[in-house]
Amino acid sequence: MEQIQQMAGSKSIVRRSEEEIQRLLNEQEQSGLTVKEYCEMYDLVEQTFYGWLKRYRSKGAEEPKDLPVAPGGFASIEIVPTLIHGHPQLFAEVGNIKLYKEVSAEYLKALVS
């Protein structure tokens, strides 16, 4: 529940409950928007939002643990070769010979003899 306190000037201060702040933080994270974009969209002060992040994310919020971490702090990844439009990529072409990967000089010599 938010409480609005009117200031002497034209600005007002909005006090939000911890539950509402958590909801806003989660909503921004799931929205895919940057903090700046999200704050502009919902008329929030960006510095206040970052203060909430610091305060409420450090309160027992756990980091995602879905990636296996190798020793030394590096995450394991799998390198998958990509094909462009399902066709292998041409490496070299000489005359009517097309090569789709790097080959040794002996192999090339055998092809032309």
C-alpha positions as CSV (number, residue, x, y, z in Angstrom):
1,M,0.0,0.0,0.0
2,E,1.5,3.3,-1.0
3,Q,1.3,6.4,1.1
4,I,1.5,9.8,-0.5
5,Q,2.9,12.8,1.4
6,Q,2.5,16.2,-0.3
7,M,5.6,18.4,-0.3
8,A,5.5,22.2,-0.2
9,G,6.4,22.3,-3.9
10,S,4.8,20.5,-6.7
11,K,6.5,17.1,-6.1
12,S,5.1,14.5,-3.8
13,I,6.8,11.6,-2.0
14,V,5.3,8.2,-2.4
15,R,6.0,5.6,0.4
16,R,5.6,2.0,-0.7
17,S,5.3,-1.1,1.3
18,E,8.0,-3.8,1.2
19,E,5.6,-6.1,-0.7
20,E,4.9,-3.5,-3.3
21,I,8.6,-2.8,-3.8
22,Q,9.3,-6.5,-4.2
23,R,6.5,-6.7,-6.7
24,L,8.0,-3.8,-8.7
25,L,11.5,-5.3,-8.6
26,N,10.2,-8.6,-9.9
27,E,8.0,-7.0,-12.5
28,Q,10.9,-5.0,-13.9
29,E,13.2,-8.1,-14.0
30,Q,10.6,-10.1,-15.9
31,S,9.6,-7.3,-18.2
32,G,12.9,-7.4,-20.1
33,L,13.1,-3.6,-19.9
34,T,16.1,-1.7,-18.6
35,V,15.8,0.0,-15.2
36,K,15.8,3.3,-16.9
37,E,13.0,2.3,-19.4
38,Y,10.9,0.7,-16.6
39,C,11.3,3.8,-14.3
40,E,10.3,6.1,-17.1
41,M,7.3,3.9,-18.0
42,Y,6.0,3.8,-14.4
43,D,7.1,7.3,-13.4
44,L,9.6,6.1,-10.8
45,V,12.8,7.8,-9.7
46,E,15.7,5.7,-11.1
47,Q,18.0,6.3,-8.1
48,T,15.2,5.2,-5.8
49,F,14.8,2.0,-7.8
50,Y,18.5,1.2,-7.6
51,G,18.3,1.8,-3.8
52,W,15.5,-0.7,-3.6
53,L,17.5,-3.2,-5.7
54,K,20.5,-2.8,-3.3
55,R,18.3,-3.1,-0.2
56,Y,15.9,-5.8,-1.1
57,R,18.0,-8.0,-3.4
58,S,20.7,-8.3,-0.7
59,K,18.1,-9.5,1.9
60,G,18.4,-13.2,1.4
61,A,17.8,-13.0,-2.4
62,E,19.7,-15.9,-3.9
63,E,21.5,-15.7,-7.2
64,P,20.3,-18.1,-9.9
65,K,22.1,-21.4,-9.6
66,D,21.1,-23.0,-12.9
67,L,24.5,-22.8,-14.5
68,P,27.2,-25.3,-13.5
69,V,30.3,-23.3,-12.3
70,A,33.7,-24.7,-13.0
71,P,36.6,-24.2,-10.6
72,G,37.9,-20.7,-10.8
73,G,34.5,-19.1,-11.2
74,F,34.0,-19.8,-14.8
75,A,30.7,-21.2,-16.1
76,S,30.8,-24.3,-18.4
77,I,29.5,-23.8,-21.9
78,E,28.9,-26.0,-24.9
79,I,30.1,-24.8,-28.3
80,V,27.6,-25.8,-31.0
81,P,28.6,-25.3,-34.6
82,T,26.0,-23.3,-36.6
83,L,24.9,-23.9,-40.2
84,I,23.7,-21.1,-42.3
85,H,20.3,-22.1,-43.7
86,G,21.1,-25.8,-43.2
87,H,23.9,-25.7,-45.8
88,P,27.5,-26.2,-44.9
89,Q,29.7,-23.1,-45.3
90,L,32.1,-23.2,-48.2
91,F,35.8,-22.9,-47.1
92,A,37.5,-22.7,-50.4
93,E,36.8,-23.2,-54.1
94,V,39.5,-23.8,-56.8
95,G,38.2,-24.6,-60.3
96,N,35.5,-27.2,-59.9
97,I,36.8,-28.3,-56.5
98,K,34.8,-27.1,-53.5
99,L,36.2,-27.6,-49.9
100,Y,33.9,-27.2,-46.9
101,K,36.7,-27.4,-44.3
102,E,40.4,-26.9,-44.0
103,V,42.4,-29.8,-45.5
104,S,46.1,-30.8,-45.6
105,A,48.4,-30.1,-48.5
106,E,48.7,-33.9,-49.1
107,Y,45.0,-34.2,-49.6
108,L,44.9,-31.4,-52.1
109,K,47.8,-32.9,-54.0
110,A,46.0,-36.2,-54.2
111,L,42.8,-34.5,-55.5
112,V,44.6,-32.8,-58.5
113,S,46.8,-35.8,-59.5
